[in-house]
Amino acid sequence: MSPPARAGLLAPTPLAGPAWVGWAFVLPFLAGYVLLLGVPVLQGLWLSLQAQDLLSGRGQFVGLANFADLLGDEVFLRAAVNTVLFAGLCTPLMVGLGLALALVLNRPGRLGAWLRGIFFASSVLSVTVVTLIWRLVLLPERGLLGQTLMALGLPDPAPLGSESLALPCIALVTLWWGVGLPMMLLLAALQQVPRELYEAAALDNAGRWASFRHITLPALRRTLVLVAIVQVLGQLQVFGQVQLLTQGGPNHSTRTLVMFVYEALFDQWALGYSAAAAQLLFVLLVLGVAVQRWAERPHGEGA
């Protein structure tokens, strides 16, 4: 291509308009973003450095004292471990089961449509309805699980009252509730993969596993990263199902960071302490996304 022709391609077209037009479209979003997210984050950071008296409305600057107290608070440390463990349980299950369901249900026909609807239906339920359903299942002795096991001559484990079983049970409830959205996202991405690639692989005598590994997974990479990040962010902020099922018990075994922030503010009226815990949760969210992006970066990048 000759230089004049290349210059003609690079020159701005009349439809592009001046640069400020693009900024004019973006500016309302940026203003809303700064007002609704940036300002509250900065205010929360400022509150975390103070000891606030909610009755008098006065505050005293205490520096990093709230953060130091949090690092010595056994309940906070237990809540942080529970939160990370819960996200570590739920995220791989959400991604793995969502991908498996998408692969199985990626087929035409009424049966596939009905099954997709059934698996997605739980996602539209409110957290109150979901926890009510599962309380009827997990209720000690009178619940569906307990009565079934006792009918079989087995002891009722009462999972919501067990320190070792309560958190996995809440993870199971969350998986049942939320797996529909990852399934639909991955199913939509799966249906965008060109069928010609699979036909070419079949002509080369590639098996199903080879096609899945070399065609399906690379094609779904961006969607898998998106689903994983959404799940990490969502599970690190778990609150509703924990509050309604166990209220953080037994013995703080299911208490999470959001629940700790809520209780520090509304039960103990410790505004600065609660804000400091919220800041640490924010840092944990950023770290979770950063680790996720680093682990799923393209092969060889950054080596």
Secondary structure, 3 states (H helix, E strand, C coil): CCHHHHHHHHCCCCCCCCHHHHHHHHHHHHHHHHHHHHHHHHHHHHHHCEEEECCCCEEEECCCHHHHHHHCCHHHHHHHHHHHHHHHHHHHHHHHHHHHHHHHHCCCCHHHHHHHHHHHHHHHCCHHHHHHHHHHHHCCCCCHHHHHHHHCCCCCCCHHHCCCCHHHHHHHHHHHHHCHHHHHHHHHHHCCCCHHHHHHHHHCCCCHHHHHHHHHHHHCHHHHHHHHHHHHHHHHCCCHHHHHHCCCCCCCCCCCHHHHHHHHHHCCCCHHHHHHHHHHHHHHHHHHHHHHHHHCCCCCCCC
